[in-house]
Amino acid sequence: MLADDSAPERAASLVDSLCHAHGYAESLSITLAAGNPDPEKAACLVQAIRNMLCAAEDSLDALDDTQAHIDAVAAMQSLSDADLFSAIANAPTSENP
């Protein structure tokens, strides 16, 4: 299926973003535990964590889209010939998009 060709790459991107966020969070924890943390460094680490979480969310959204395509194809494949013909031949309505 075409819909899942990029899924492994997107999943790897999700893992990568979360790993970076985890690393930044560990650095922030160490910085704060030092007792006299540098506010600028802490702010930079917090922003880096935010950036990585946003990147992870983008990857997750793309994976959700991929899953929706896979689910739609699976639903179409499970239709009987008559139902498939009806879905193709009949114009969509508000009850049957």
Residue pairs with C-beta under 8 A, 6 or more apart in sequence:
1 69
1 70
1 73
3 66
3 69
3 70
3 73
4 66
4 69
4 70
6 62
6 66
7 63
7 66
10 59
10 62
10 63
10 66
11 59
11 63
13 55
13 59
14 56
14 59
14 60
14 63
17 52
17 53
17 55
17 56
17 59
18 52
18 56
20 48
20 52
21 48
21 49
21 52
21 53
21 56
24 45
24 48
24 49
24 52
25 45
25 49
27 45
28 42
28 45
28 46
28 49
31 37
31 38
31 41
31 42
31 45
32 42
76 84
76 87
79 87
90 96
